[in-house]
């Protein structure tokens, strides 16, 4: 069984702080834990990174989910980034056809 599974994927692109928000994901960890609204953000240099759900309180972002394991955190990042890049390739090939 995969430790990380993508349940839903919402691609779009809007300006976001220092870069662009390019997608939201709903993911399932270990087949038991659902995390909604995981953000995929492209920074101003073109790199992609994952931001777990958080809530804005006054001038501070408070995380709602924290992944403690570095290995699991990296696996989530890799899975979402790879999925996004593959989806964008498919979208580009559909435009060309």
C-alpha positions, 0 to 999 in steps of 0.5 A, spaced: 500 500 500 502 507 498 503 511 504 501 517 500 495 517 495 492 523 491 484 523 492 483 529 488 487 534 484 484 542 483 489 545 478 489 552 477 494 558 477 493 565 482 498 569 484 500 567 492 505 571 496 512 570 493 510 566 487 503 562 485 499 557 488 498 552 482 494 547 485 490 544 491 490 536 493 486 532 497 491 526 500 490 520 504 496 518 508 497 510 510 489 509 507 487 512 514 488 519 514 485 524 509 488 531 509 484 536 505 487 543 501 494 541 501 497 547 497 502 546 491 506 553 490 511 555 485 516 560 488 518 566 484 524 562 481 520 556 479 521 551 484 515 547 487 513 546 494 508 543 498 504 547 504 500 543 509 493 547 511 494 552 515 489 558 518 491 565 518 490 568 525 492 576 525 498 576 522 500 569 523 499 563 519 498 557 524 499 550 521 493 545 522 497 539 520 505 538 521 508 532 518 514 530 523 517 525 519 522 528 514 521 521 509 514 522 509 514 529 508 519 528 502 515 523 499 508 527 499 512 533 496 515 528 491 508 525 489 505 531 488 510 535 484 511 529 480 503 528 479 502 536 477 508 536 472 505 529 469 498 533 469 501 539 466 505 535 460 498 532 458 495 538 458 500 541 453 499 535 449 492 536 448 493 543 446 498 541 441 493 536 438 
